[in-house]
């Protein structure tokens, strides 16, 4: 691990997007690669109307989300048996290892959110759960 004195502040101007294992497209932000971050990544997510992710979890890493606009639903729990809706101005916390399947609850408006994870490499801790994908159609 680099010493604190070896670190410096960095401005990251997003240069593009990437599609994660979860099947969502993210605007590139703060990562180990872009900023040299040691324990966090942060991206901008825009979920198109009616779209959903693949069922997944983040092994050993927390996720914090702030919804800028739109609304989203999320099935979560061991068998995706629980459900919640989040909307503009809401914060959402997902503990490490919790299976979840987020989706855009609107058929006409995108849902835009800032996502931060305690994994500076973002996709390394993503584990897809194909056995849960068909539980909730949509």
N, CA, C and O atoms as a GROMACS GRO file, in nm:
protein
  552
    1UNK      N    1   0.085  -0.118   0.000
    1UNK     CA    2   0.000   0.000   0.000
    1UNK      C    3   0.090   0.124   0.000
    1UNK      O    4   0.181   0.134   0.082
    2UNK      N    5   0.064   0.219  -0.093
    2UNK     CA    6   0.145   0.340  -0.095
    2UNK      C    7   0.130   0.422   0.032
    2UNK      O    8   0.025   0.420   0.096
    3UNK      N    9   0.236   0.492   0.069
    3UNK     CA   10   0.227   0.578   0.187
    3UNK      C   11   0.137   0.696   0.156
    3UNK      O   12   0.127   0.737   0.040
    4UNK      N   13   0.069   0.754   0.259
    4UNK     CA   14  -0.018   0.869   0.236
    4UNK      C   15   0.054   0.985   0.167
    4UNK      O   16  -0.008   1.060   0.092
    5UNK      N   17   0.184   1.000   0.191
    5UNK     CA   18   0.256   1.110   0.129
    5UNK      C   19   0.278   1.087  -0.020
    5UNK      O   20   0.307   1.182  -0.093
    6UNK      N   21   0.266   0.963  -0.066
    6UNK     CA   22   0.282   0.932  -0.208
    6UNK      C   23   0.154   0.961  -0.286
    6UNK      O   24   0.157   0.965  -0.409
    7UNK      N   25   0.044   0.980  -0.216
    7UNK     CA   26  -0.084   1.006  -0.280
    7UNK      C   27  -0.101   1.154  -0.309
    7UNK      O   28  -0.040   1.238  -0.243
    8UNK      N   29  -0.184   1.186  -0.407
    8UNK     CA   30  -0.217   1.324  -0.436
    8UNK      C   31  -0.361   1.330  -0.485
    8UNK      O   32  -0.418   1.229  -0.526
    9UNK      N   33  -0.420   1.448  -0.483
    9UNK     CA   34  -0.557   1.465  -0.531
    9UNK      C   35  -0.558   1.454  -0.682
    9UNK      O   36  -0.463   1.494  -0.749
   10UNK      N   37  -0.668   1.399  -0.736
   10UNK     CA   38  -0.679   1.382  -0.880
   10UNK      C   39  -0.816   1.423  -0.927
   10UNK      O   40  -0.917   1.393  -0.863
   11UNK      N   41  -0.821   1.491  -1.039
   11UNK     CA   42  -0.945   1.524  -1.107
   11UNK      C   43  -0.966   1.418  -1.213
   11UNK      O   44  -0.878   1.392  -1.295
   12UNK      N   45  -1.083   1.356  -1.211
   12UNK     CA   46  -1.115   1.254  -1.311
   12UNK      C   47  -1.224   1.310  -1.400
   12UNK      O   48  -1.336   1.335  -1.353
   13UNK      N   49  -1.194   1.329  -1.525
   13UNK     CA   50  -1.296   1.368  -1.622
   13UNK      C   51  -1.336   1.241  -1.694
   13UNK      O   52  -1.256   1.181  -1.767
   14UNK      N   53  -1.457   1.201  -1.674
   14UNK     CA   54  -1.504   1.075  -1.729
   14UNK      C   55  -1.482   1.070  -1.879
   14UNK      O   56  -1.524   1.160  -1.953
   15UNK      N   57  -1.417   0.967  -1.922
   15UNK     CA   58  -1.383   0.952  -2.063
   15UNK      C   59  -1.470   0.851  -2.136
   15UNK      O   60  -1.449   0.824  -2.254
   16UNK      N   61  -1.568   0.796  -2.068
   16UNK     CA   62  -1.650   0.700  -2.139
   16UNK      C   63  -1.735   0.618  -2.046
   16UNK      O   64  -1.753   0.651  -1.929
   17UNK      N   65  -1.786   0.510  -2.100
   17UNK     CA   66  -1.875   0.422  -2.026
   17UNK      C   67  -1.824   0.279  -2.036
   17UNK      O   68  -1.744   0.245  -2.124
   18UNK      N   69  -1.871   0.195  -1.945
   18UNK     CA   70  -1.842   0.053  -1.952
   18UNK      C   71  -1.966  -0.024  -1.909
   18UNK      O   72  -2.047   0.027  -1.831
   19UNK      N   73  -1.980  -0.144  -1.960
   19UNK     CA   74  -2.092  -0.230  -1.920
   19UNK      C   75  -2.038  -0.330  -1.820
   19UNK      O   76  -1.944  -0.404  -1.847
   20UNK      N   77  -2.101  -0.331  -1.702
   20UNK     CA   78  -2.059  -0.422  -1.596
   20UNK      C   79  -2.118  -0.562  -1.614
   20UNK      O   80  -2.206  -0.583  -1.697
   21UNK      N   81  -2.068  -0.655  -1.537
   21UNK     CA   82  -2.119  -0.792  -1.539
   21UNK      C   83  -2.269  -0.796  -1.513
   21UNK      O   84  -2.339  -0.886  -1.560
   22UNK      N   85  -2.318  -0.697  -1.436
   22UNK     CA   86  -2.459  -0.691  -1.398
   22UNK      C   87  -2.550  -0.654  -1.515
   22UNK      O   88  -2.672  -0.660  -1.501
   23UNK      N   89  -2.493  -0.616  -1.629
   23UNK     CA   90  -2.565  -0.578  -1.752
   23UNK      C   91  -2.611  -0.433  -1.751
   23UNK      O   92  -2.697  -0.397  -1.831
   24UNK      N   93  -2.557  -0.349  -1.663
   24UNK     CA   94  -2.585  -0.206  -1.665
   24UNK      C   95  -2.463  -0.134  -1.722
   24UNK      O   96  -2.351  -0.186  -1.717
   25UNK      N   97  -2.486  -0.016  -1.778
   25UNK     CA   98  -2.378   0.066  -1.832
   25UNK      C   99  -2.351   0.181  -1.734
   25UNK      O  100  -2.443   0.251  -1.691
   26UNK      N  101  -2.225   0.199  -1.701
   26UNK     CA  102  -2.181   0.299  -1.604
   26UNK      C  103  -2.093   0.403  -1.672
   26UNK      O  104  -2.017   0.371  -1.763
   27UNK      N  105  -2.103   0.528  -1.627
   27UNK     CA  106  -2.008   0.632  -1.668
   27UNK      C  107  -1.888   0.617  -1.577
   27UNK      O  108  -1.902   0.618  -1.455
   28UNK      N  109  -1.772   0.604  -1.636
   28UNK     CA  110  -1.648   0.582  -1.561
   28UNK      C  111  -1.621   0.697  -1.465
   28UNK      O  112  -1.634   0.813  -1.502
   29UNK      N  113  -1.583   0.663  -1.343
   29UNK     CA  114  -1.554   0.763  -1.241
   29UNK      C  115  -1.427   0.731  -1.166
   29UNK      O  116  -1.322   0.709  -1.227
   30UNK      N  117  -1.436   0.729  -1.034
   30UNK     CA  118  -1.321   0.705  -0.947
   30UNK      C  119  -1.302   0.554  -0.929
   30UNK      O  120  -1.393   0.484  -0.887
   31UNK      N  121  -1.183   0.507  -0.963
   31UNK     CA  122  -1.148   0.366  -0.946
   31UNK      C  123  -1.000   0.356  -0.911
   31UNK      O  124  -0.928   0.456  -0.911
   32UNK      N  125  -0.956   0.235  -0.882
   32UNK     CA  126  -0.812   0.213  -0.861
   32UNK      C  127  -0.736   0.252  -0.988
   32UNK      O  128  -0.628   0.311  -0.981
   33UNK      N  129  -0.794   0.219  -1.104
   33UNK     CA  130  -0.727   0.249  -1.230
   33UNK      C  131  -0.726   0.398  -1.264
   33UNK      O  132  -0.624   0.452  -1.306
   34UNK      N  133  -0.840   0.465  -1.246
   34UNK     CA  134  -0.849   0.606  -1.287
   34UNK      C  135  -0.787   0.703  -1.188
   34UNK      O  136  -0.738   0.809  -1.226
   35UNK      N  137  -0.789   0.667  -1.059
   35UNK     CA  138  -0.745   0.761  -0.956
   35UNK      C  139  -0.640   0.705  -0.861
   35UNK      O  140  -0.582   0.778  -0.781
   36UNK      N  141  -0.616   0.574  -0.870
   36UNK     CA  142  -0.526   0.512  -0.773
   36UNK      C  143  -0.594   0.491  -0.639
   36UNK      O  144  -0.527   0.477  -0.537
   37UNK      N  145  -0.729   0.490  -0.639
   37UNK     CA  146  -0.801   0.474  -0.512
   37UNK      C  147  -0.770   0.338  -0.450
   37UNK      O  148  -0.746   0.240  -0.519
   38UNK      N  149  -0.771   0.336  -0.318
   38UNK     CA  150  -0.734   0.216  -0.244
   38UNK      C  151  -0.854   0.142  -0.186
   38UNK      O  152  -0.846   0.022  -0.161
   39UNK      N  153  -0.966   0.211  -0.166
   39UNK     CA  154  -1.078   0.144  -0.101
   39UNK      C  155  -1.214   0.191  -0.146
   39UNK      O  156  -1.313   0.167  -0.077
   40UNK      N  157  -1.223   0.258  -0.261
   40UNK     CA  158  -1.353   0.307  -0.306
   40UNK      C  159  -1.355   0.317  -0.458
   40UNK      O  160  -1.253   0.340  -0.523
   41UNK      N  161  -1.474   0.299  -0.513
   41UNK     CA  162  -1.498   0.335  -0.653
   41UNK      C  163  -1.629   0.411  -0.656
   41UNK      O  164  -1.714   0.392  -0.569
   42UNK      N  165  -1.646   0.496  -0.755
   42UNK     CA  166  -1.769   0.574  -0.767
   42UNK      C  167  -1.796   0.596  -0.915
   42UNK      O  168  -1.708   0.637  -0.990
   43UNK      N  169  -1.920   0.569  -0.955
   43UNK     CA  170  -1.961   0.582  -1.094
   43UNK      C  171  -2.098   0.646  -1.102
   43UNK      O  172  -2.169   0.659  -1.002
   44UNK      N  173  -2.134   0.686  -1.223
   44UNK     CA  174  -2.269   0.734  -1.251
   44UNK      C  175  -2.340   0.626  -1.330
   44UNK      O  176  -2.287   0.574  -1.428
   45UNK      N  177  -2.459   0.595  -1.287
   45UNK     CA  178  -2.539   0.491  -1.352
   45UNK      C  179  -2.666   0.553  -1.407
   45UNK      O  180  -2.734   0.629  -1.337
   46UNK      N  181  -2.699   0.521  -1.530
   46UNK     CA  182  -2.828   0.559  -1.588
   46UNK      C  183  -2.895   0.430  -1.633
   46UNK      O  184  -2.849   0.363  -1.726
   47UNK      N  185  -3.004   0.394  -1.566
   47UNK     CA  186  -3.078   0.273  -1.601
   47UNK      C  187  -3.187   0.313  -1.700
   47UNK      O  188  -3.276   0.390  -1.665
   48UNK      N  189  -3.182   0.261  -1.822
   48UNK     CA  190  -3.286   0.295  -1.921
   48UNK      C  191  -3.424   0.250  -1.874
   48UNK      O  192  -3.436   0.158  -1.793
   49UNK      N  193  -3.528   0.315  -1.924
   49UNK     CA  194  -3.665   0.278  -1.886
   49UNK      C  195  -3.691   0.128  -1.906
   49UNK      O  196  -3.660   0.071  -2.010
   50UNK      N  197  -3.749   0.068  -1.803
   50UNK     CA  198  -3.787  -0.072  -1.809
   50UNK      C  199  -3.676  -0.174  -1.803
   50UNK      O  200  -3.703  -0.294  -1.808
   51UNK      N  201  -3.551  -0.132  -1.793
   51UNK     CA  202  -3.438  -0.226  -1.791
   51UNK      C  203  -3.409  -0.276  -1.650
   51UNK      O  204  -3.449  -0.214  -1.551
   52UNK      N  205  -3.339  -0.389  -1.643
   52UNK     CA  206  -3.301  -0.446  -1.514
   52UNK      C  207  -3.162  -0.507  -1.523
   52UNK      O  208  -3.112  -0.538  -1.631
   53UNK      N  209  -3.102  -0.524  -1.408
   53UNK     CA  210  -2.970  -0.587  -1.400
   53UNK      C  211  -2.986  -0.738  -1.398
   53UNK      O  212  -3.097  -0.791  -1.399
   54UNK      N  213  -2.875  -0.805  -1.396
   54UNK     CA  214  -2.874  -0.949  -1.369
   54UNK      C  215  -2.862  -0.963  -1.217
   54UNK      O  216  -2.800  -0.880  -1.152
   55UNK      N  217  -2.921  -1.067  -1.163
   55UNK     CA  218  -2.910  -1.093  -1.019
   55UNK      C  219  -2.763  -1.112  -0.984
   55UNK      O  220  -2.689  -1.181  -1.054
   56UNK      N  221  -2.721  -1.047  -0.873
   56UNK     CA  222  -2.581  -1.053  -0.835
   56UNK      C  223  -2.562  -1.014  -0.690
   56UNK      O  224  -2.656  -0.974  -0.621
   57UNK      N  225  -2.438  -1.026  -0.644
   57UNK     CA  226  -2.397  -0.974  -0.514
   57UNK      C  227  -2.255  -0.924  -0.526
   57UNK      O  228  -2.186  -0.952  -0.625
   58UNK      N  229  -2.211  -0.849  -0.424
   58UNK     CA  230  -2.074  -0.799  -0.419
   58UNK      C  231  -2.007  -0.864  -0.299
   58UNK      O  232  -2.039  -0.833  -0.185
   59UNK      N  233  -1.915  -0.955  -0.327
   59UNK     CA  234  -1.849  -1.031  -0.220
   59UNK      C  235  -1.756  -0.941  -0.140
   59UNK      O  236  -1.658  -0.889  -0.193
   60UNK      N  237  -1.787  -0.924  -0.013
   60UNK     CA  238  -1.698  -0.851   0.078
   60UNK      C  239  -1.695  -0.700   0.060
   60UNK      O  240  -1.610  -0.634   0.118
   61UNK      N  241  -1.787  -0.644  -0.020
   61UNK     CA  242  -1.784  -0.499  -0.042
   61UNK      C  243  -1.922  -0.437  -0.027
   61UNK      O  244  -2.023  -0.493  -0.068
   62UNK      N  245  -1.923  -0.318   0.035
   62UNK     CA  246  -2.045  -0.242   0.055
   62UNK      C  247  -2.076  -0.157  -0.068
   62UNK      O  248  -1.987  -0.122  -0.146
   63UNK      N  249  -2.205  -0.125  -0.083
   63UNK     CA  250  -2.249  -0.035  -0.190
   63UNK      C  251  -2.337   0.073  -0.130
   63UNK      O  252  -2.425   0.045  -0.049
   64UNK      N  253  -2.312   0.197  -0.171
   64UNK     CA  254  -2.397   0.310  -0.132
   64UNK      C  255  -2.443   0.378  -0.261
   64UNK      O  256  -2.364   0.398  -0.353
   65UNK      N  257  -2.572   0.411  -0.267
   65UNK     CA  258  -2.631   0.468  -0.388
   65UNK      C  259  -2.710   0.592  -0.351
   65UNK      O  260  -2.779   0.596  -0.250
   66UNK      N  261  -2.699   0.695  -0.435
   66UNK     CA  262  -2.781   0.814  -0.423
   66UNK      C  263  -2.855   0.831  -0.556
   66UNK      O  264  -2.792   0.841  -0.662
   67UNK      N  265  -2.989   0.836  -0.550
   67UNK     CA  266  -3.070   0.849  -0.671
   67UNK      C  267  -3.085   0.998  -0.704
   67UNK      O  268  -3.143   1.075  -0.627
   68UNK      N  269  -3.032   1.038  -0.818
   68UNK     CA  270  -3.040   1.177  -0.863
   68UNK      C  271  -3.177   1.206  -0.923
   68UNK      O  272  -3.238   1.308  -0.894
   69UNK      N  273  -3.225   1.113  -1.007
   69UNK     CA  274  -3.356   1.131  -1.068
   69UNK      C  275  -3.414   0.996  -1.108
   69UNK      O  276  -3.342   0.897  -1.124
   70UNK      N  277  -3.546   0.994  -1.121
   70UNK     CA  278  -3.614   0.870  -1.159
   70UNK      C  279  -3.647   0.786  -1.038
   70UNK      O  280  -3.638   0.830  -0.924
   71UNK      N  281  -3.686   0.662  -1.067
   71UNK     CA  282  -3.717   0.568  -0.959
   71UNK      C  283  -3.673   0.428  -1.000
   71UNK      O  284  -3.670   0.391  -1.117
   72UNK      N  285  -3.638   0.353  -0.900
   72UNK     CA  286  -3.589   0.218  -0.922
   72UNK      C  287  -3.652   0.125  -0.819
   72UNK      O  288  -3.686   0.167  -0.708
   73UNK      N  289  -3.666   0.001  -0.858
   73UNK     CA  290  -3.707  -0.103  -0.765
   73UNK      C  291  -3.592  -0.200  -0.750
   73UNK      O  292  -3.504  -0.208  -0.835
   74UNK      N  293  -3.594  -0.275  -0.641
   74UNK     CA  294  -3.489  -0.374  -0.620
   74UNK      C  295  -3.544  -0.492  -0.540
   74UNK      O  296  -3.601  -0.475  -0.432
   75UNK      N  297  -3.527  -0.610  -0.596
   75UNK     CA  298  -3.552  -0.734  -0.523
   75UNK      C  299  -3.422  -0.770  -0.454
   75UNK      O  300  -3.315  -0.755  -0.512
   76UNK      N  301  -3.429  -0.816  -0.331
   76UNK     CA  302  -3.307  -0.850  -0.258
   76UNK      C  303  -3.336  -0.956  -0.154
   76UNK      O  304  -3.452  -0.986  -0.124
   77UNK      N  305  -3.230  -1.014  -0.098
   77UNK     CA  306  -3.240  -1.122   0.000
   77UNK      C  307  -3.190  -1.251  -0.061
   77UNK      O  308  -3.163  -1.258  -0.181
   78UNK      N  309  -3.176  -1.353   0.021
   78UNK     CA  310  -3.118  -1.480  -0.024
   78UNK      C  311  -3.184  -1.534  -0.150
   78UNK      O  312  -3.116  -1.587  -0.238
   79UNK      N  313  -3.317  -1.522  -0.159
   79UNK     CA  314  -3.391  -1.570  -0.275
   79UNK      C  315  -3.467  -1.456  -0.342
   79UNK      O  316  -3.569  -1.478  -0.406
   80UNK      N  317  -3.416  -1.336  -0.328
   80UNK     CA  318  -3.480  -1.215  -0.382
   80UNK      C  319  -3.624  -1.204  -0.338
   80UNK      O  320  -3.712  -1.165  -0.415
   81UNK      N  321  -3.648  -1.239  -0.212
   81UNK     CA  322  -3.784  -1.240  -0.158
   81UNK      C  323  -3.830  -1.105  -0.104
   81UNK      O  324  -3.949  -1.085  -0.081
   82UNK      N  325  -3.737  -1.013  -0.084
   82UNK     CA  326  -3.774  -0.881  -0.033
   82UNK      C  327  -3.769  -0.779  -0.145
   82UNK      O  328  -3.700  -0.799  -0.246
   83UNK      N  329  -3.844  -0.669  -0.128
   83UNK     CA  330  -3.852  -0.568  -0.233
   83UNK      C  331  -3.856  -0.429  -0.173
   83UNK      O  332  -3.912  -0.408  -0.065
   84UNK      N  333  -3.796  -0.332  -0.243
   84UNK     CA  334  -3.807  -0.192  -0.204
   84UNK      C  335  -3.803  -0.106  -0.328
   84UNK      O  336  -3.754  -0.147  -0.433
   85UNK      N  337  -3.857   0.014  -0.315
   85UNK     CA  338  -3.851   0.115  -0.420
   85UNK      C  339  -3.772   0.234  -0.368
   85UNK      O  340  -3.787   0.273  -0.252
   86UNK      N  341  -3.690   0.292  -0.453
   86UNK     CA  342  -3.615   0.412  -0.420
   86UNK      C  343  -3.638   0.514  -0.530
   86UNK      O  344  -3.662   0.479  -0.645
   87UNK      N  345  -3.631   0.641  -0.492
   87UNK     CA  346  -3.656   0.746  -0.590
   87UNK      C  347  -3.566   0.865  -0.567
   87UNK      O  348  -3.479   0.864  -0.480
   88UNK      N  349  -3.589   0.967  -0.645
   88UNK     CA  350  -3.510   1.089  -0.642
   88UNK      C  351  -3.487   1.138  -0.499
   88UNK      O  352  -3.582   1.154  -0.422
   89UNK      N  353  -3.361   1.160  -0.465
   89UNK     CA  354  -3.324   1.210  -0.332
   89UNK      C  355  -3.303   1.102  -0.228
   89UNK      O  356  -3.262   1.132  -0.116
   90UNK      N  357  -3.330   0.976  -0.262
   90UNK     CA  358  -3.312   0.865  -0.167
   90UNK      C  359  -3.169   0.814  -0.169
   90UNK      O  360  -3.101   0.816  -0.272
   91UNK      N  361  -3.125   0.768  -0.052
   91UNK     CA  362  -2.998   0.698  -0.038
   91UNK      C  363  -3.030   0.551  -0.014
   91UNK      O  364  -3.131   0.519   0.050
   92UNK      N  365  -2.946   0.462  -0.063
   92UNK     CA  366  -2.965   0.318  -0.045
   92UNK      C  367  -2.832   0.257  -0.004
   92UNK      O  368  -2.728   0.290  -0.061
   93UNK      N  369  -2.836   0.168   0.093
   93UNK     CA  370  -2.716   0.095   0.136
   93UNK      C  371  -2.739  -0.053   0.112
   93UNK      O  372  -2.844  -0.108   0.148
   94UNK      N  373  -2.641  -0.119   0.050
   94UNK     CA  374  -2.646  -0.264   0.028
   94UNK      C  375  -2.524  -0.324   0.098
   94UNK      O  376  -2.410  -0.295   0.060
   95UNK      N  377  -2.546  -0.408   0.200
   95UNK     CA  378  -2.434  -0.470   0.270
   95UNK      C  379  -2.359  -0.569   0.181
   95UNK      O  380  -2.414  -0.614   0.080
   96UNK      N  381  -2.236  -0.604   0.217
   96UNK     CA  382  -2.162  -0.704   0.140
   96UNK      C  383  -2.237  -0.836   0.136
   96UNK      O  384  -2.297  -0.878   0.234
   97UNK      N  385  -2.232  -0.902   0.021
   97UNK     CA  386  -2.285  -1.038   0.010
   97UNK      C  387  -2.436  -1.051  -0.001
   97UNK      O  388  -2.486  -1.164  -0.002
   98UNK      N  389  -2.510  -0.941  -0.009
   98UNK     CA  390  -2.656  -0.951  -0.019
   98UNK      C  391  -2.698  -0.962  -0.166
   98UNK      O  392  -2.672  -0.870  -0.244
   99UNK      N  393  -2.762  -1.072  -0.206
   99UNK     CA  394  -2.810  -1.083  -0.343
   99UNK      C  395  -2.912  -0.973  -0.372
   99UNK      O  396  -2.997  -0.942  -0.288
  100UNK      N  397  -2.904  -0.916  -0.492
  100UNK     CA  398  -3.000  -0.813  -0.530
  100UNK      C  399  -3.017  -0.808  -0.681
  100UNK      O  400  -2.930  -0.850  -0.758
  101UNK      N  401  -3.132  -0.755  -0.721
  101UNK     CA  402  -3.167  -0.743  -0.862
  101UNK      C  403  -3.239  -0.611  -0.880
  101UNK      O  404  -3.360  -0.604  -0.861
  102UNK      N  405  -3.166  -0.505  -0.916
  102UNK     CA  406  -3.228  -0.374  -0.935
  102UNK      C  407  -3.287  -0.360  -1.076
  102UNK      O  408  -3.244  -0.427  -1.169
  103UNK      N  409  -3.385  -0.271  -1.087
  103UNK     CA  410  -3.448  -0.245  -1.217
  103UNK      C  411  -3.505  -0.103  -1.218
  103UNK      O  412  -3.525  -0.042  -1.112
  104UNK      N  413  -3.530  -0.052  -1.337
  104UNK     CA  414  -3.593   0.078  -1.351
  104UNK      C  415  -3.744   0.055  -1.347
  104UNK      O  416  -3.798  -0.020  -1.428
  105UNK      N  417  -3.810   0.119  -1.252
  105UNK     CA  418  -3.954   0.101  -1.233
  105UNK      C  419  -4.038   0.179  -1.334
  105UNK      O  420  -4.159   0.158  -1.342
  106UNK      N  421  -3.976   0.268  -1.411
  106UNK     CA  422  -4.049   0.348  -1.508
  106UNK      C  423  -4.032   0.291  -1.649
  106UNK      O  424  -3.926   0.239  -1.683
  107UNK      N  425  -4.136   0.301  -1.728
  107UNK     CA  426  -4.129   0.261  -1.869
  107UNK      C  427  -4.096   0.379  -1.960
  107UNK      O  428  -4.081   0.362  -2.081
  108UNK      N  429  -4.084   0.499  -1.901
  108UNK     CA  430  -4.062   0.618  -1.984
  108UNK      C  431  -3.941   0.703  -1.944
  108UNK      O  432  -3.888   0.775  -2.029
  109UNK      N  433  -3.896   0.696  -1.820
  109UNK     CA  434  -3.787   0.782  -1.772
  109UNK      C  435  -3.668   0.700  -1.724
  109UNK      O  436  -3.686   0.596  -1.661
  110UNK      N  437  -3.546   0.745  -1.753
  110UNK     CA  438  -3.430   0.676  -1.698
  110UNK      C  439  -3.420   0.701  -1.547
  110UNK      O  440  -3.474   0.799  -1.496
  111UNK      N  441  -3.351   0.614  -1.479
  111UNK     CA  442  -3.318   0.634  -1.338
  111UNK      C  443  -3.168   0.661  -1.334
  111UNK      O  444  -3.088   0.580  -1.381
  112UNK      N  445  -3.131   0.776  -1.276
  112UNK     CA  446  -2.990   0.816  -1.272
  112UNK      C  447  -2.944   0.818  -1.128
  112UNK      O  448  -3.009   0.878  -1.042
  113UNK      N  449  -2.831   0.754  -1.101
  113UNK     CA  450  -2.782   0.742  -0.964
  113UNK      C  451  -2.630   0.746  -0.959
  113UNK      O  452  -2.562   0.707  -1.055
  114UNK      N  453  -2.577   0.793  -0.847
  114UNK     CA  454  -2.435   0.785  -0.817
  114UNK      C  455  -2.416   0.661  -0.731
  114UNK      O  456  -2.486   0.643  -0.631
  115UNK      N  457  -2.321   0.577  -0.769
  115UNK     CA  458  -2.295   0.452  -0.697
  115UNK      C  459  -2.153   0.455  -0.646
  115UNK      O  460  -2.059   0.484  -0.721
  116UNK      N  461  -2.136   0.424  -0.517
  116UNK     CA  462  -2.003   0.412  -0.457
  116UNK      C  463  -1.991   0.275  -0.393
  116UNK      O  464  -2.083   0.229  -0.325
  117UNK      N  465  -1.879   0.212  -0.413
  117UNK     CA  466  -1.854   0.080  -0.353
  117UNK      C  467  -1.720   0.081  -0.283
  117UNK      O  468  -1.630   0.158  -0.317
  118UNK      N  469  -1.709  -0.005  -0.184
  118UNK     CA  470  -1.583  -0.014  -0.109
  118UNK      C  471  -1.485  -0.110  -0.177
  118UNK      O  472  -1.400  -0.171  -0.111
  119UNK      N  473  -1.498  -0.124  -0.308
  119UNK     CA  474  -1.409  -0.205  -0.390
  119UNK      C  475  -1.349  -0.113  -0.496
  119UNK      O  476  -1.420  -0.076  -0.590
  120UNK      N  477  -1.223  -0.074  -0.486
  120UNK     CA  478  -1.166   0.020  -0.582
  120UNK      C  479  -1.159  -0.036  -0.724
  120UNK      O  480  -1.140   0.040  -0.820
  121UNK      N  481  -1.174  -0.167  -0.739
  121UNK     CA  482  -1.170  -0.230  -0.871
  121UNK      C  483  -1.308  -0.255  -0.928
  121UNK      O  484  -1.319  -0.310  -1.038
  122UNK      N  485  -1.412  -0.218  -0.858
  122UNK     CA  486  -1.552  -0.218  -0.898
  122UNK      C  487  -1.607  -0.354  -0.938
  122UNK      O  488  -1.697  -0.404  -0.871
  123UNK      N  489  -1.558  -0.415  -1.042
  123UNK     CA  490  -1.617  -0.538  -1.094
  123UNK      C  491  -1.558  -0.666  -1.034
  123UNK      O  492  -1.615  -0.773  -1.052
  124UNK      N  493  -1.446  -0.656  -0.965
  124UNK     CA  494  -1.382  -0.777  -0.914
  124UNK      C  495  -1.467  -0.853  -0.813
  124UNK      O  496  -1.461  -0.976  -0.807
  125UNK      N  497  -1.546  -0.781  -0.733
  125UNK     CA  498  -1.625  -0.849  -0.629
  125UNK      C  499  -1.764  -0.888  -0.676
  125UNK      O  500  -1.841  -0.947  -0.600
  126UNK      N  501  -1.798  -0.857  -0.802
  126UNK     CA  502  -1.931  -0.891  -0.854
  126UNK      C  503  -1.939  -1.041  -0.881
  126UNK      O  504  -1.858  -1.096  -0.955
  127UNK      N  505  -2.039  -1.105  -0.819
  127UNK     CA  506  -2.064  -1.247  -0.847
  127UNK      C  507  -2.206  -1.259  -0.899
  127UNK      O  508  -2.302  -1.228  -0.828
  128UNK      N  509  -2.220  -1.303  -1.024
  128UNK     CA  510  -2.352  -1.320  -1.084
  128UNK      C  511  -2.422  -1.440  -1.022
  128UNK      O  512  -2.358  -1.539  -0.984
  129UNK      N  513  -2.555  -1.430  -1.013
  129UNK     CA  514  -2.638  -1.537  -0.955
  129UNK      C  515  -2.744  -1.579  -1.057
  129UNK      O  516  -2.862  -1.549  -1.040
  130UNK      N  517  -2.702  -1.649  -1.163
  130UNK     CA  518  -2.796  -1.685  -1.270
  130UNK      C  519  -2.914  -1.769  -1.221
  130UNK      O  520  -3.021  -1.768  -1.282
  131UNK      N  521  -2.895  -1.841  -1.113
  131UNK     CA  522  -3.004  -1.923  -1.058
  131UNK      C  523  -3.118  -1.838  -1.004
  131UNK      O  524  -3.228  -1.889  -0.983
  132UNK      N  525  -3.095  -1.708  -0.981
  132UNK     CA  526  -3.198  -1.617  -0.930
  132UNK      C  527  -3.257  -1.527  -1.039
  132UNK      O  528  -3.356  -1.459  -1.015
  133UNK      N  529  -3.196  -1.526  -1.158
  133UNK     CA  530  -3.241  -1.435  -1.262
  133UNK      C  531  -3.386  -1.451  -1.304
  133UNK      O  532  -3.452  -1.351  -1.334
  134UNK      N  533  -3.438  -1.572  -1.307
  134UNK     CA  534  -3.574  -1.595  -1.354
  134UNK      C  535  -3.682  -1.583  -1.249
  134UNK      O  536  -3.799  -1.600  -1.281
  135UNK      N  537  -3.646  -1.555  -1.125
  135UNK     CA  538  -3.747  -1.549  -1.017
  135UNK      C  539  -3.846  -1.436  -1.040
  135UNK      O  540  -3.966  -1.454  -1.020
  136UNK      N  541  -3.797  -1.321  -1.081
  136UNK     CA  542  -3.884  -1.206  -1.106
  136UNK      C  543  -3.866  -1.162  -1.251
  136UNK      O  544  -3.761  -1.110  -1.289
  137UNK      N  545  -3.967  -1.184  -1.330
  137UNK     CA  546  -3.962  -1.144  -1.471
  137UNK      C  547  -3.990  -0.996  -1.481
  137UNK      O  548  -4.057  -0.938  -1.395
  138UNK      N  549  -3.939  -0.936  -1.586
  138UNK     CA  550  -3.969  -0.793  -1.600
  138UNK      C  551  -3.890  -0.725  -1.703
  138UNK      O  552  -3.907  -0.605  -1.724
   0.00000   0.00000   0.00000
